[in-house]
Amino acid sequence: MKIKLSKTADKFLKKLDGSSKKTVVDKIGILKSTRATATIPKTVPSGSIISP
């Protein structure tokens, strides 16, 4: 999944290690996809709580 990030967000993510960056990008992706489609995506990590 590719997500366009602002320059500020990109700089912030570059400061993080790989696993943290992946987690943040995944969460951004989930938030964007739920806002865009108003449905919960099928690839939701277990333990995540998404409020409508």
MARDRENTOR-55134 format. One record per residue: x, y, z negated of N, C-alpha, C in turn; residue number from 0. Coordinates in nm, 4 decimals, padded with zeros to 6 digits. Each point is the difference from the previous one (the first is absolute). Example, Ala and Ser with C-alpha at 12.3 -4.5 7.8 and 13.67 -1.06 7.14 Angstrom:
// MARDRENTOR-55134
R | n_X | n_Y | n_Z | ca_X | ca_Y | ca_Z | c_X | c_Y | c_Z | seq
R | 01.3190 | -00.5690 | -00.7800 | -00.0890 | 00.1190 | 00.0000 | 00.0900 | 00.1200 | 00.0000 | 0
R | -00.0350 | 00.1050 | 00.0720 | 00.0820 | 00.1190 | -00.0060 | -00.0770 | 00.1090 | -00.0730 | 1
This chain:
// MARDRENTOR-55134
R | n_X | n_Y | n_Z | ca_X | ca_Y | ca_Z | c_X | c_Y | c_Z | seq
R | 00.0851 | -00.1190 | 00.0000 | -00.0851 | 00.1190 | 00.0000 | 00.0887 | 00.1240 | 00.0000 | 0
R | -00.0222 | 00.0871 | 00.0945 | 00.0761 | 00.1243 | 00.0039 | -00.0894 | 00.1134 | -00.0471 | 1
R | 00.0570 | 00.0834 | -00.0871 | -00.0754 | 00.1123 | -00.0555 | 00.0822 | 00.1262 | 00.0218 | 2
R | -00.0625 | 00.1026 | 00.0526 | 00.0693 | 00.1279 | 00.0141 | 00.0079 | 00.0659 | -00.1372 | 3
R | 00.1195 | 00.0427 | -00.0362 | 00.0194 | 00.0655 | -00.1288 | 00.0503 | 00.1421 | 00.0224 | 4
R | -00.0318 | 00.0852 | -00.0944 | 00.0556 | 00.1346 | 00.0052 | 00.1495 | -00.0089 | -00.0298 | 5
R | 00.0740 | 00.1043 | 00.0324 | 00.1437 | -00.0002 | -00.0259 | 00.0285 | -00.0158 | -00.1485 | 6
R | -00.0805 | 00.0640 | -00.0837 | 00.0191 | -00.0092 | -00.1442 | -00.0183 | -00.1433 | -00.0474 | 7
R | -00.1066 | -00.0639 | 00.0461 | -00.0264 | -00.1385 | -00.0395 | 00.1101 | -00.0919 | 00.0505 | 8
R | 00.0491 | 00.0252 | 00.1205 | 00.1059 | -00.0827 | 00.0562 | 00.1275 | 00.0114 | -00.0828 | 9
R | 00.0365 | 00.1215 | -00.0388 | 00.1183 | 00.0202 | -00.0838 | -00.0164 | -00.0716 | -00.1335 | 10
R | -00.1190 | 00.0089 | -00.0579 | -00.0276 | -00.0657 | -00.1275 | 00.0162 | -00.1513 | 00.0131 | 11
R | -00.0548 | -00.0564 | 00.1060 | 00.0080 | -00.1449 | 00.0191 | 00.1437 | -00.0457 | 00.0244 | 12
R | 00.0802 | 00.0845 | 00.0654 | 00.1394 | -00.0370 | 00.0262 | 00.0810 | -00.0079 | -00.1288 | 13
R | -00.0438 | 00.0701 | -00.1042 | 00.0704 | -00.0040 | -00.1277 | -00.0291 | -00.1294 | -00.0761 | 14
R | -00.1091 | -00.0670 | 00.0348 | -00.0384 | -00.1222 | -00.0700 | 00.0711 | -00.1205 | 00.0587 | 15
R | 00.0102 | -00.1049 | -00.0815 | 00.0547 | -00.1248 | 00.0536 | -00.1056 | -00.0668 | 00.0873 | 16
R | 00.0409 | -00.1002 | 00.0749 | -00.0870 | -00.0628 | 00.0995 | -00.1318 | -00.0514 | -00.0541 | 17
R | 00.0024 | -00.0688 | -00.1149 | -00.1239 | -00.0592 | -00.0510 | -00.0982 | 00.1079 | -00.0441 | 18
R | 00.0506 | 00.1056 | -00.0627 | -00.0883 | 00.1088 | -00.0422 | -00.0602 | 00.0689 | 00.1213 | 19
R | 00.0829 | 00.0219 | 00.1023 | -00.0477 | 00.0658 | 00.1214 | -00.1111 | -00.0820 | 00.0639 | 20
R | 00.0192 | -00.1309 | 00.0075 | -00.1018 | -00.0859 | 00.0609 | -00.1300 | 00.0075 | -00.0798 | 21
R | 00.0104 | -00.0005 | -00.1324 | -00.1188 | 00.0083 | -00.0847 | -00.0745 | 00.1301 | 00.0244 | 22
R | 00.0729 | 00.1107 | 00.0038 | -00.0622 | 00.1308 | 00.0217 | -00.0669 | 00.0059 | 00.1369 | 23
R | 00.0706 | -00.0460 | 00.1029 | -00.0555 | 00.0031 | 00.1355 | -00.1240 | -00.0878 | 00.0094 | 24
R | 00.0044 | -00.1174 | -00.0661 | -00.1177 | -00.0883 | -00.0010 | -00.1188 | 00.0694 | -00.0646 | 25
R | 00.0243 | 00.0671 | -00.1128 | -00.1102 | 00.0682 | -00.0690 | -00.0548 | 00.1141 | 00.0845 | 26
R | 00.0886 | 00.0743 | 00.0664 | -00.0458 | 00.1074 | 00.0890 | -00.0850 | -00.0597 | 00.1112 | 27
R | 00.0451 | -00.1102 | 00.0553 | -00.0738 | -00.0667 | 00.1070 | -00.1375 | -00.0439 | -00.0451 | 28
R | -00.0083 | -00.0555 | -00.1216 | -00.1294 | -00.0434 | -00.0533 | -00.0910 | 00.1204 | -00.0197 | 29
R | 00.0534 | 00.1069 | -00.0559 | -00.0817 | 00.1193 | -00.0226 | -00.0492 | 00.0583 | 00.1316 | 30
R | 00.0886 | 00.0094 | 00.0990 | -00.0393 | 00.0560 | 00.1299 | -00.1038 | -00.0874 | 00.0684 | 31
R | 00.0199 | -00.1321 | -00.0037 | -00.0934 | -00.0884 | 00.0695 | -00.1357 | -00.0017 | -00.0690 | 32
R | -00.0025 | 00.0088 | -00.1340 | -00.1294 | 00.0004 | -00.0680 | -00.0723 | 00.1314 | 00.0246 | 33
R | 00.0735 | 00.1099 | 00.0061 | -00.0644 | 00.1284 | 00.0244 | -00.0535 | 00.0058 | 00.1426 | 34
R | 00.0754 | -00.0552 | 00.0941 | -00.0379 | 00.0078 | 00.1408 | -00.1183 | -00.0900 | 00.0324 | 35
R | -00.0032 | -00.1187 | -00.0586 | -00.1021 | -00.0976 | 00.0384 | -00.1060 | -00.0200 | -00.1073 | 36
R | 00.0260 | 00.0480 | -00.1202 | -00.0910 | -00.0162 | -00.1135 | -00.0254 | -00.1473 | -00.0314 | 37
R | 00.0945 | -00.0849 | 00.0396 | -00.0075 | -00.1413 | -00.0358 | 00.1341 | -00.0412 | -00.0587 | 38
R | -00.0012 | -00.1027 | -00.0813 | 00.1242 | -00.0468 | -00.0602 | 00.0718 | -00.0885 | 00.1017 | 39
R | 00.1258 | 00.0320 | 00.0307 | 00.0733 | -00.0821 | 00.0963 | 00.0225 | -00.1411 | -00.0527 | 40
R | 00.0183 | -00.0945 | 00.0900 | 00.0166 | -00.1392 | -00.0405 | 00.1348 | -00.0236 | -00.0658 | 41
R | 00.0970 | 00.0865 | 00.0256 | 00.1336 | -00.0201 | -00.0546 | 00.0200 | 00.0839 | -00.1252 | 42
R | -00.0821 | -00.0233 | -00.1008 | 00.0131 | 00.0723 | -00.1263 | 00.0798 | -00.0866 | -00.0960 | 43
R | 00.1104 | 00.0530 | -00.0541 | 00.0780 | -00.0788 | -00.0952 | -00.0842 | -00.0343 | -00.1224 | 44
R | 00.0204 | -00.1177 | -00.0548 | -00.0771 | -00.0399 | -00.1175 | 00.0343 | 00.0927 | -00.1155 | 45
R | -00.0990 | 00.0329 | -00.0802 | 00.0215 | 00.0888 | -00.1127 | -00.0265 | 00.1456 | 00.0326 | 46
R | -00.0188 | 00.0318 | 00.1268 | -00.0281 | 00.1382 | 00.0371 | -00.1467 | 00.0316 | -00.0242 | 47
R | -00.0242 | 00.1161 | -00.0536 | -00.1376 | 00.0435 | -00.0213 | -00.0265 | 00.1156 | 00.0948 | 48
R | -00.0971 | -00.0177 | 00.0865 | -00.0354 | 00.1061 | 00.0947 | -00.1420 | 00.0439 | -00.0299 | 49
R | -00.0140 | 00.1235 | -00.0406 | -00.1343 | 00.0503 | -00.0272 | -00.0552 | 00.0638 | 00.1264 | 50
R | -00.1262 | -00.0176 | 00.0251 | -00.0606 | 00.0551 | 00.1218 | -00.0034 | 00.1517 | -00.0019 | 51
